[in-house]
Amino acid sequence: MSALSGRSPMDTTWRQRETVAFLADPASYGDGTDAVTQVATHCSIVFLVGEQAYKLKRAIRFGLADYTTRALRARACRAELALNRRTAPELYRDVRAIVRGAGGTLRFDGPGELVDTVVVMRRFAQADQFDRMADEGRLTVELLRALGDLVARFHLAAPPSRGFGGAHGLRAAVEENHRELLRVAAPLRAAALPVLRGRTLAALASLAPVLDRRRDAGEVRRGHGDLRLANICLFQGRVTLFDCLEFDETLGTVDRLYDLAFLLMDLHMRAAALAAPVWISYQAIAADSEAHQVLALFLSIRAATRCYALAGKAMRETSPDLAARRMADARRHLAAAHHFLRRPPAWVYQPA
């Protein structure tokens, strides 16, 4: 479940003006750097320097993500490095402190007052992110099969975590979805949100014994947490998962099929033919005999989460045309959340 929603965040990024100026100055890097490019994302500012990227978490609190203090940002950076090295050790290089030295100027590392923290990554071509590749029709069956294989092996390598997940964990996700959808109900023109909540909770209640049994059997693990096409890339010719959810252990420790469902939903919403190779490849390695029972519910919850995130982005968008397109996409995801509850997509029943 994404913590990003339509609500206005607590944004204290203005307190980081000195840090931003330091990171934007080529002289700060001391290696002959002659240019720095800034890329702003929802939660970060990324500074592109040669072959590296320095990722600064913005001082915001948004839903369950809280980066408003130096200590919280430093902790999140360390968690991001450790968790993402599971799947992208070549991309995630280091965590560096920005400190105030004896003379009052900022510099990297060493003694002094901690001012902020950054994650250092290797740069990769944004054109090689899977969402862009999907938009351009460049996701081949071979790449999709490799993706399913990769996610299956990642899930199976993660140790079980029986203190999370189960029916209780999914109910929290459903209720959070409902709260966030209510915040964007007016621009969504959504009048049937209580119906979606009721049907989702009914499906959850009927599957509660299965979900709890899966948790007790070790199917709940610390996965990726935000497994969308935008967080997958082709790096050095290999399919690579990056930018996992690092800020909340509860949100990141879920049933492995619920983790996968975000990816399958994202693919299916573009074209059902894209989801099928990933699912078949995943099942060939991590065969799950209960998938037919639980996957429709998982897909529905993920679609609802994506709906409110898209609606929130639409509401913050300054371009009327782009705002309208994003809101239309949000409505498509809301319709899909209803539809998934009625029946799983046909590709769920394809043999591995």
Protein Blocks (a to p, Z undefined) as FASTA:
>chain_A
ZZbdfbdcddfklmmmmmmmmmmpmklnonopabdcddddfkbccddehjbccddddddd
ehjbcckbfklmmmmmmmmmmmmmmmmmmlmmbdcdddddfkopaceehidddfbdcddd
ddddfklpfklmmmnopacfklmmmmmmmmmmmmmmpccdfkggjjklmmmmmmmmmmmm
mmmmmmnopaklmmmmmmmmmmmmmmmmmmmmmmmnopaccdekpacfklgcceehiacd
ehiafkbmklmmccfklmmmmmmmmmmmmomklmmmmmmmmmmmmgcfklmmmmmmmmmm
mmmmmmmmmmmmmmmpmblklmmmmmmmmmmmmmmmmmmmmpccfklmpcZZ
